[in-house]
Amino acid sequence: MPEFKINTTTQGKKGFKRQGIMNKRPALIILGGLASAALLLGILRAVQVKRDAQGPWPKCVGMTGEDCRDMISQAAPSLDLYIIPDGSAVTMDYRLDRVRIFIDDDDIVVSVPDRG
């Protein structure tokens, strides 16, 4: 770790001021800890947003595919929504910006839509 130093002015025992050099390494440790805490807080908030507003949507089961798509698009307008017949072949890639809504022959949602 590089050593950062700044000039400081302090008052000595006999009342005169002297200039010296103070090591800032403890301040960097504190700032690093604060940055880590801020990063962790951001991750926790992102997880909470995903849970609350962006899936999964168990209320969709039993609804029509169109009604389910409308409900999800209101909660998370940035997601790409696909209505797919149940049992269709789909790609196995995992994308957080995609929601697949699986429907049966009567256009009823048969499984809980989620991101991926």
Salt bridges, closest charged atoms under 4 A:
GLU3 OE2 - LYS5 NZ 3.17
GLU3 OE1 - ARG25 NH2 3.56
GLU66 OE1 - ARG69 NH2 2.31
ASP80 OD2 - ARG95 NH2 3.42
ASP93 OD1 - ARG98 NH2 3.39
ASP97 OD1 - ARG95 NE 3.11
ASP114 OD1 - LYS50 NZ 3.92
